[in-house]
Amino acid sequence: MEDPCSGANWLKTLEGIILFVHTFVGEIPFFLLSGWMIKRLGHTFCVTLVTFCFGLRFCLFYFIPNPWWLLPVEILNGITYATFNVTAATYANKIAPPGTQATVQGIVAGSFEGLGISLGTFLGGILFDRYGGRVCFLMAGMSSFALCFIYTVLQWSLSNCCVLKTQKSSK
């Protein structure tokens, strides 16, 4: 099999640098900061932030004119990967009945890592084949922004609904 990167050593170097950036500049700091972020901002806001950053990251992939611009964009991987995983695990732990925390965390992780990634890879492959990589990233970004908006509206509606019920019951 022919290596599509043969003759482009800079591309392999860039791949290594990107891996370094999104791991050591993005993920590790956000794994360390995520607990503080959740305490300060709450689970709902962190999920909103993660979903927004997914949209931003995917759209930036679409608009990038030069592969070297991936380096600053990959810092967002810290939010989209590290903050998401910590938020999901701690929220699952928070809502789980006593003694079932590990089971609920396993269900949440399995839903994302198993079902979510499998379905995303399948649909992404179809879209990539049909429309190409750039357009596929734009569609993923727009979908993330749409989901971020829907999630925000639902959370706002639910919180207002619960506040109104609490106010009515206290009268």
ChimeraX attribute file (.defattr): number of C-alpha atoms within 10 A of each C-alpha:
attribute: neighborCount
match mode: 1-to-1
recipient: residues
	/A:1	3
	/A:2	5
	/A:3	6
	/A:4	7
	/A:5	10
	/A:6	9
	/A:7	8
	/A:8	9
	/A:9	9
	/A:10	10
	/A:11	14
	/A:12	12
	/A:13	10
	/A:14	15
	/A:15	15
	/A:16	11
	/A:17	15
	/A:18	20
	/A:19	14
	/A:20	15
	/A:21	20
	/A:22	21
	/A:23	19
	/A:24	14
	/A:25	18
	/A:26	23
	/A:27	23
	/A:28	14
	/A:29	16
	/A:30	25
	/A:31	18
	/A:32	13
	/A:33	16
	/A:34	21
	/A:35	16
	/A:36	12
	/A:37	16
	/A:38	19
	/A:39	10
	/A:40	11
	/A:41	11
	/A:42	14
	/A:43	18
	/A:44	15
	/A:45	16
	/A:46	22
	/A:47	21
	/A:48	20
	/A:49	17
	/A:50	24
	/A:51	24
	/A:52	21
	/A:53	21
	/A:54	24
	/A:55	25
	/A:56	20
	/A:57	23
	/A:58	22
	/A:59	22
	/A:60	18
	/A:61	23
	/A:62	18
	/A:63	13
	/A:64	13
	/A:65	10
	/A:66	8
	/A:67	11
	/A:68	14
	/A:69	13
	/A:70	20
	/A:71	17
	/A:72	14
	/A:73	19
	/A:74	22
	/A:75	21
	/A:76	21
	/A:77	23
	/A:78	25
	/A:79	26
	/A:80	23
	/A:81	19
	/A:82	23
	/A:83	26
	/A:84	23
	/A:85	18
	/A:86	20
	/A:87	23
	/A:88	19
	/A:89	18
	/A:90	17
	/A:91	19
	/A:92	21
	/A:93	18
	/A:94	13
	/A:95	12
	/A:96	15
	/A:97	11
	/A:98	8
	/A:99	9
	/A:100	13
	/A:101	18
	/A:102	13
	/A:103	14
	/A:104	19
	/A:105	20
	/A:106	14
	/A:107	14
	/A:108	17
	/A:109	17
	/A:110	13
	/A:111	13
	/A:112	16
	/A:113	12
	/A:114	12
	/A:115	12
	/A:116	13
	/A:117	14
	/A:118	13
	/A:119	13
	/A:120	13
	/A:121	13
	/A:122	12
	/A:123	13
	/A:124	18
	/A:125	15
	/A:126	13
	/A:127	17
	/A:128	16
	/A:129	11
	/A:130	11
	/A:131	12
	/A:132	12
	/A:133	16
	/A:134	17
	/A:135	18
	/A:136	23
	/A:137	22
	/A:138	20
	/A:139	19
	/A:140	22
	/A:141	24
	/A:142	18
	/A:143	16
	/A:144	22
	/A:145	20
	/A:146	15
	/A:147	16
	/A:148	21
	/A:149	15
	/A:150	13
	/A:151	16
	/A:152	16
	/A:153	12
	/A:154	12
	/A:155	15
	/A:156	13
	/A:157	12
	/A:158	12
	/A:159	12
	/A:160	12
	/A:161	12
	/A:162	12
	/A:163	12
	/A:164	12
	/A:165	11
	/A:166	11
	/A:167	10
	/A:168	9
	/A:169	8
	/A:170	7
	/A:171	5
